[in-house]
């Protein structure tokens, strides 16, 4: 699945999620998805928090098939910036 398609899927939940911060999923050479100002886009910008992971793991995370805490501990996910924002991601995932 392309990052643009993933961003479109996230946009379906953004208005009702209450997610008010900015967060970047950095998928390396595949690109980024930035959640900010109530929308998800593939345009890179500075954010409150960055989560580095593979596109495959991003897909699993969004489908609820990847445990975020375990993934951080095992190095599948790397969080930088305001980790509190990453904790708020649950409001979007449950959207």
Steps between C-alpha positions, in 0.01 A plus 500: 500500500636843410551771761250720312236226535583458870470879549158494330388228742623699799316808373173311530548489879680830563193726548347280771823396671565816701871468412629859537877460478745450215664165441713357222526137394844485337522197273851577374541483122126427458414849633301644787146544621445813705196541724447870568224759492232232482630330185747232397732582211818370340667844509797509737513765774615545858270334755464463876591132477656267241454124483753319279384165367462300181195541277411139578509566875299822455228301327502241780491776764199669342317167465561423868727205416814656651526584869657847526669445838649165402612649169690779675667250731605273210616789279232463231384852590716795600340805661666840512374838615200520734425137588177614666362575153568141395299384801204708377506312169255252649220754456558487125549124476171438678327773294 
